[in-house]
């Protein structure tokens, strides 16, 4: 791997596990986890300042079966496409399972 690729990767994952807020979805089933995500994004629409959040999930194990990583990731991508989320990245492996999410603040009305 070239030096440029390593720098680009470090920049992507450098501060991905540090955020002002944390949404812990560990131990929740899929419907409750998705409802929590919806509430988080809906509340942010009315806040004037941007917000960054770490969304924590249960890590996969040999006996865990399906995890929430893929369905939560798909929901976050949907929010990204709608403009409700500005950044969505998976957390680095050493930080556990989850995502680093940045959301915009409320747009000022003219």
Secondary structure, DSSP 8 states (H G I E B T S, - for coil): --HHHHHHHHHHHTTTT--SEEEE-TT--HHHHHHHHHHHHHHHTT-SS-EEEEEE-----TT--S-SHHHHHHHHHHHHHHTS-SEEEE--GGG-SEEEEEE-------
